């Protein structure tokens, strides 16, 4: 059987998200994979159709085998920046709260740290 390469479509989002998760797992990077997957799925749903994300899928007999993708900074850089910023904020809220809580910070109207002196 031979392999073929084609541009990624929104139908490939589950495969792209799964490959991305596996990449981080293979590198031994701990993450909130469920949250990361949800944020990535949402972002890709807009980024693939508008060209913010460009990906390619290698498949054999219609089954994805591998892929690659990039988010080039072409087009409306402000739009790309806003989307990345929103996605980053969502990830930071999820991942950052436990990190800061471990250092003694608490959720408040202003940043504050509670330390026993």
Protein Blocks (a to p, Z undefined) as FASTA:
>chain_A
ZZddddddfklmmmmmmmmmmmmmmnopacdfklmmmmmmmmmmmmmmnomaccddddee
hiafbdcddddfehjlklmmmmmmmmmmmmmmmmmmmmmmmnopacdfbdcddddZZ
